[in-house]
Amino acid sequence: MSLQALLETMEQDGRRELADVLAQDERRAAEILREAHQSAERDRLDLLTRAESTAREEALRLRSTGAAASRTHLRELVDAELERVRAAAGQDLQDLVGTDRGASATLDLLEEAMALLPSATSCAVDPAHVDAVRRHRPALVVEAGPVGVGLVLHDAQGRAVHNTADGRLDAAWGLLRPVLRDAVCEPRPEVDAEVDPR
């Protein structure tokens, strides 16, 4: 074999070995790239899962916070409206002072108080109702005072019965206000409507 042929054979062998090495390096590079893509995809999915979980938690927190804020705001509105209703009722009672209805209501409240304190000797009533009470119960000492509709009854032992429309409203309001507030603020259970088959 000539030197030229030997060199050509060596060159061909070298090219084959180089091609094999390059092909092997390309396969290894492709494998590394594939593993990197798989790792990146796993990382992306993991990040996406964590982001979705965080977003769900945040949405739940915001929904919960929003619902609580909404309930608080509703209660504030209802409380303000209930106070307006209470003030209007008090004003309506005050407007009865000096009217026939106010005098009649005062006499009814006097009779109720007398049933509780039959030994009463005196009472305080609104100046507008003094004459009506004196005519109704001439034996009582009747004094004028800022009572509104109703009266404060006294006996000789110092016992007293306060029976005024405003006092009754205050007492009833303490019981009525929470019921009214709950009726507006608390969700009502769903009731299935029944359809009359006729």
Secondary structure, 3 states (H helix, E strand, C coil): CCHHHHHHHHHHHHHHHHHHHHHHHHHHHHHHHHHHHHHHHHHHHHHHHHHHHHHHHHHHHHHHHHHHHHHHHHHHHHHHHHHHHHHHHHHHHHHHCCCHHHHHHHHHHHHHHHHHCCCEEEEEECHHHHHHHHHHCCCCEEEECCCCCEEEEEECCCCEEEEEHHHHHHHHHHHHHHHHHHHHHCCCCCCCCCCCCC
